[in-house]
């Protein structure tokens, strides 16, 4: 279950994505994945973001770690 800080960070990620700030959203997600490595949903979001940025190598890396 996400804690308050994680929820706030996820809300910021969503806002960054709406504003087209993909790099900032990626940085925030990387931080969350670093602090919560067991959260596969965060890893999938990060992989999806890398796909959106056209960074397919990184997207594959994070998708591979999911399943």
C-alpha positions, -999 to +999 in steps of 0.1 A: +000+000+000+015+034-010+022+058+018+013+095+017+047+105+002+044+080-025+009+091-034+021+127-036+049+117-058+026+097-081+003+128-083+033+149-093+042+123-120+007+125-134+009+163-134+043+162-151+030+138-178+000+161-184+023+190-189+047+171-212+075+171-187+086+135-194+121+139-180+108+151-146+082+123-145+109+098-153+131+111-125+103+109-100+094+073-111+131+063-109+131+076-073+100+057-064+113+024-080+145+029-060+127+032-027+100+006-035+117-020-058+091-046-050+063-025-066+059-039-101+033-014-110+059+014-106+083-005-128+057-009-155+049+028-154+086+036-158+089+012-187+058+028-204+073+062-199+106+051-215+086+038-245+068+071-248+102+088-249+114+064-276+141+049-253+132+013-261+164-002-246+155+012-212+118+003-217+129-033-224+152-033-194+124-024-170+098-046-187+122-075-186+125-071-148+087-072-144+080-105-159 
